[in-house]
Amino acid sequence: MSNIRCIGICTGGGDAPGLNAVIRAAVKTAFLKYKWRVIGIPDGFDGLIWPEKSYELTLKHVSGILPRGGTILGTTNRGNPFRFSSSENGQECVRDISDQVIANTRKLGIDAVVSIGGDGSQTIALELFQRGMKIVGVPKTIDNDLSATEVTFGFDTALTTATDAVDKIHTTAESHHRVMVVEVMGRDAGWIALEAGIAGGAHVILIPEIPFSIEGVCKFVTERESYGKRFTIVVVAEGVKLPPELKENRRAGAVANLIGNAISVTAKKEVRVSVLGHIQRGGSPTAYDRILATRFGVAAVDLIAAGGFGRMVCLKNECIDSVDIADAIGRTKMVDPEGQLVQTARSIGVCFGDC
Ligand code: F6P
């Protein structure tokens, strides 16, 4: 029999569609299945630095939030209690205030915490666990690049948004006989680019896992021209590794423009660039993401009831499971350049800029 009476929930790192579905499922499970109270911790672990901002989450708070993007709790990708940064006498000072955070958690009457977040948030969760906090993790990132889980919620929604954008780009590209470069998210891995590229019928897909050259892309564009295809759609992941001649000008959000300019100079084609950016993180979660997020929210509360602290829920063989957070962090799931998805794309003539 668990001696939990009250749990806290926080969301950290970049938002992802489905966060509210996790919160809703966790609150409902805690309240209806276990009769526990739930405290909403605002803005990631920051809410435990300033505990007066935390508040009781009731069924009323989570009513109607299932289809909403973002997180009702707010989030930040800066708050780290082990490296808390403040200004003292005009000087930036970095301190470890984790003891204060743990003490505040107790003051709030929270017996255990559900930390919903990506690699950075789970790393903090692990350190707090090692200092004695009862904590469980729920993985989150639209990039779908966490090795410990087959899928993260938010990915399917981002993929749907990116695919829709590539669909829309098609008609204008074809009408104007242009090369259209579409930049999608994916800081380290190319999952969104690869899958949106395949689903949207892109002709070129550029991802961090496959080195490419501008010559390779332009040769392909010119070949298409030679058999009457006067337009080309290039989907590029923001984290793509740029060829040496473009590297020094790299800036966030500028990758597609650099590639687009280089294609226009080398292939002598009119090029237009669309950077989808945070549109991919917004909007209502797809049915798939709502279901996965709900399963994760329920599983996280069940994990607390079972005493599985220091663990993170995950999806394994399409079933809910859990792993030690220590084994889950710092392991990025990259696209396999020789894997089935890449091979499928190559078989239908998609160019990865490497030939
Ligand atoms: O990790 C998710 C992600 O959306 C990445 O794809 C992207 O590089 C990053 O977050 C953007 O973060 P921010 O919202 O801080 O600009």
Residues whose N, C-alpha, C, O or C-beta is under 5 A from the ligand:
A	BS01	F6P	G14 T141 I142 D143 M185 G186 R187
